[in-house]
Amino acid sequence: MKPGGHPYARRFQDLIVYQKARQLQSRVFQLTKRFPRDEMYSLTDQFRRAARSIGGQIAEAWARRDYERHFISKLTDADGEQLETQHWIITAADCGYLDQSAVLDLEGLCLEIGRILGTMKARAAEFCPKDDTLQEVSEEFFLPPELNTHSLESSPLTTDNCPLSTEH
């Protein structure tokens, strides 16, 4: 708990934006399993890579909180990957690989991730410790551990939901 009784994010996995990025990555992986085989090394690969990278950039941003500009830079990279993912959603829809429901679902997640990242960039000082203490003043950015349903302990990845799996 922070002074004043407010909890804070202890690790990047507690951030709502990271949880949303994991949801997006998992949905992209599941949906791209149905893409034509001839798209495996083009659209499917690009789409998955961009969606996976969002969470990776958020994790890197968390590690760079000692330097506010570096933190913002990594969040900007995450937002760029989120925008690239939107591009691949549009491309997949144009090719007829995604139905309207899937497009709306994926776009909604992307927009939510982008909104949270933008707010985090604008309020970066709240995340960057000045003296080895965490600064987040708002609970809107993280899940308390008891509500974090996507921790590694509580949600083991299987070949069905693992974007890293080589089994298709």
Number of C-alpha atoms within 10 A of each C-alpha: 9 13 6 7 7 11 17 22 21 14 12 18 22 21 23 20 26 24 21 19 25 20 18 26 25 20 19 23 25 17 14 21 12 12 17 11 11 9 12 13 9 10 18 22 13 16 23 23 18 22 29 24 20 31 26 17 22 25 19 19 24 22 15 17 21 16 16 18 16 16 25 24 17 23 27 19 19 28 24 17 23 28 20 19 27 22 15 19 23 15 15 19 15 11 10 11 16 19 11 10 9 16 17 13 12 20 20 14 20 25 15 16 24 21 14 20 23 16 12 18 20 11 13 21 18 17 22 22 16 14 8 8 10 16 17 21 14 12 14 11 18 23 19 15 16 7 10 17 14 18 14 10 8 9 10 10 14 10 11 12 15 15 21 13 12 7 8 9
